[in-house]
Amino acid sequence: MAALAPGPQGSQGQPVALGLPAPVDLDDLLEPFARRGVDLGLERVQAALAEGGHPECRFAAVQVAGTNGKGSICTLLHAILRAAGLRCASYRSPHLVSWCERIQLDDAWISPAQLRADLARWQPIGRHHQLTPFELLTAAAFDRFASEAPDLVILEVGLGGRLDATTAHPQRSLLGFGSIGLDHREHLGDTLTAIAHEKAAVMAPGSLAFSAPQSPEVAAVLTAEASRRGCELRWLEPLATPAAGGPPLGLAGTWQRSNGAVALAMAQALAARGWPIDAVAIASGLATARWPGRLERRRWQGRELLLDGAHNPPAAVALRRELDGQQGRRWLLGMQRHKQAPELLDALLAPGDRLAVVAIPAHVSWSAADLQAERPSLADRIEAIADPVAGLNWLTAPGPLPVVTGSLHLLGALIPLLDPLEPG
C-alpha cells in the first residue's frame, strides 16, 4: 500500500496554466449518465479494483470533499506541488468541455488516446461488476495513476463522500473540506445535517482534515464525526487579502480565500511530514493557479462577460457578493431540472436584472416557463432563449457586465464559441 510518505526532492518550477483540452467522444466506452443515473456505493468499485490488481494501493493520495470549492482547492494544491518540483496528478469532476479534464498528470491533461485505451482495457471488468460511468472512469484513472507513479495524487470527491468511488482509495490520511451546502439532495438528504454526515464520512482513524468556516449545522457534524472517527480536524480562517498581508491568489473571488486556506494548510501539513514544499513554492502555486469557469472573464465578439458555474444557492449567494451594485444586469442561465433553480434566482437577481433561460444540451433542464411559474413576481423579467449562440447575442446588449451561470454543462457548451483567450 502506498503510504503518504515524502516524495523525492525535485527542482522547483513554475506551474503551467493549461488551456482546456479538445472534446473526446467516449460514447462507445461510457454508458450515458442520464441512462444509468447515480448509484452510490463502494462494493462494485472495490471488487473491480481487486480484480484489476489493486491499483489504488500503488499510489499515495489526498482527498478533497465538500459542496462548493472542491475543484478550486485541488487546483491550488496541484499548483503548489508543481511549484515545489513534485510530480503530481489530480482527479476532478465534472468537466467543462472534455473528459480529459478529469485527469491531470503534472502539467498536462491525459490525452484522448490514452484515456480511450485505459477505458477500453477496463471495459470487461466494468461490465463484470456493473460499474457506473463514474466508477469505471475512477477505476481507469486509478490504474493510470499507478502506472505513472506520481509522488502524490489529489482526489476530488465526485458526490457525497461516504459512498463515492474516490473513497475506495484505502489510505487518505490528509483531507480537505470545501464549503458544504444544500445540493444533490435527491442523493444525500434534504438537510444540511444529513448532507454533512455523508461528506464527513471520508474521515478515517488517524487522518488529518482541514476546513475553513462552515455553517453552524455543518460545523457541528464535522466536529462530532471527527471525534467519533478518530480524525484530527483543524479549523481555518480565510486567507487575508493581499492588502492585509495575505498571499495573492490566481483564482478570483472572495470565497477563494477560504479555498486557499485549505490548500495552503494541506501543503504545510505535507511539508511537516517531510515533503519538499517550502514557502516560496506555496506562494508561487497560490498565485499562479488557474481554473476555468469560476468567476472567469471572457469575451464574445469583443464584448466582455463573466462565466461562473454557480449551480446551487450557496454558490449563487457567493457570486452575487462579488458583483457591484449596478442594476439592469443580464444573466444567461442553464440549470438541470433536479437543481434548486428558483432559490438560485432569489439569490442572484437584483432589481432591474433580466434573465434568459437556455436548455442545456443533452440534459433535462429548467425552462423559462417553469421558473416563471415558480417565481411569478419575476415572470416579466424571465425569457426563453432558443440556443447558446442566441443567448450570447442577447448578453451583448449595453449595460453592466453580463453573466453566464448555472450548470457547468452550459459553460462547457459555450466556452468553445467564445473569443480565443488572449496570450497570458
Secondary structure, DSSP 4 states (H G I P E B T S, - for coil): ----PPPPP----PPPPPPPPPP---TTTS--HHHH-----SHHHHHHHHHTT-GGGSS-EEEEE-SBSHHHHHHHHHHHHHHTT--EEEE----SS-GGGGEEETTEEPPHHHHHHHHHHHHHHHHHHT--HHHHHHHHHHHHHHHH--SEEEEE-SS-STT-GGGGSS---EEEE-B--S--HHHH-SSHHHHHHHHHTT--TT-EEEE----HHHHHHHHHHHHHHT-EEEE-PPPPPGGGTPPP-SS-STTHHHHHHHHHHHHHHHHHTT----HHHHHHHHHH---TTSSEEEEETTEEEEEE---SHHHHHHHHHHS-S-SS-EEEEE-BTTS-HHHHHHHHPPTT-EEEE-PPTTS-B--HHHHHHH-GGGGGGEEE-SSHHHHHHHHTSSSSPPEEEE-HHHHHHHGGGSPPPPP-
